Amino acid sequence: MGLKVAVVGGGNGSYAAAAHLAAEGHEVSMWPGDQGRHAALFSTRAIRIDGLGKGMMARPACVSSRIDQVIPSADVVIAMDPAFTQESRARLLAPWLEDGQVVLLSPGSLGGYAFTRACRTAGCGADIVCAEPGTLPYLARKSVVAAEGEVPAVFLSGRTVRLPIGAFPARRTAEVVTTLSALYPEAHGVEDALSVALLNVGPIIHSVLVLMNVGPIESQPSWDIHNEGSSPSVKRLVLEHDAERVVLRRALGYAPPHYPFADHYAPGPDRHWMYGDAGHRELVEGERWREKLTLQHRYVLEDVRLNLALQASVGRWSGTPTPIMQSLLVLFGSLLHEDLSRSPRTLEALGLAGMTRAALRSLLTVGL
């Protein structure tokens, strides 16, 4: 029996989730945002899935411009827009959230804590639980709609085969994984929301790829950082950067799998990454990642300014050296004219840096 799913947002991941889950037989209601930007979706009430499941047509049960028609009675609320939207999303959803709902923030980077706190501030007393995956469940890009009345499409070049999930509060992890497994059978629980935040390699790879390719990014009409931008030296820096993330997880006592990014570049019989053994090949061979990038892209504003800043702050808080993380933040700070050590998603900004390890673990387990 399918679940009732509310998809909030109109980005690549939102279109992918709405299409995939509707095609799988779940009752999907979608609030994509501005009706003008998503005119094709409002007009056709359908999304075509290209790539994996090529040519499959999916029809959400409801596409609405009214949030109050989407959220009530949903089992799972999915919000896959960038982490910097999570507090505003919380204020939008707060009046309509209900007891027992699972809110999937993809990915989170302590988004469960930030989202729940913002909901409480907005007066929401619903007994919700937030779930954060280690990565987006899809490698996806929306296609450009060429003609009026054309069904919008989303291109899927990859799907997760292993999806670590952290819950806030962590005491409800088993409940969350049971629910989400109906949507994503590959879901498995990890210790808490900080553990899964330190499994997010988006800030690891995207920070290096953007910085090391900033020349062609700013001079070329389009650039594929995952293919032509990933030279052997660039990959070497990515792996050294990722090694700091794994050391940080171990320093905090989190258990494997740590999903080292080396297993994505070079999978093996005993090295299976989140997108599976073919994940890197599918990413490199796809044509949808040749795009016009800027320093205002999600790769920077989310993965560096928020997610990498969070991971680096965990290093400072725990006394674990992370020189590559810290150096990247300084360099990007120069490019953005901002002190990224004061990012709004650091432990300091979240009001958590003064806590002991035991106190933070308790907060993550019990909740607000």
Secondary structure, DSSP 8 states (H G I E B T S, - for coil): ---EEEEE--SHHHHHHHHHHHHTT-EEEEE-S-TTTTHHHHHH--EEEEETTTTEEE--SEE-S-GGGTSTT-SEEEE-S-GGGHHHHHHHHTTT--TT-EEEESS-SSHHHHHHHHHHHTT-----EEEEESS-SEEEEE----STT---EEEEEEE-S-EEEEEESGGGHHHHHHHHHTT-TTEEE-S-HHHHHTT--HHHHHHHHHHHTHHHHHHSS-B-TTTTT--HHHHHHHHHHHHHHHHHHHHTT--S----THHHHS-BTTB--TT-TTHHHHHHH-STT-B---TTSHHHHTIIIIIIHHHHHHHHHHT---HHHHHHHHHHHHHHTS-GGG-TTSTTTTT-TTS-HHHHHHHHHH--
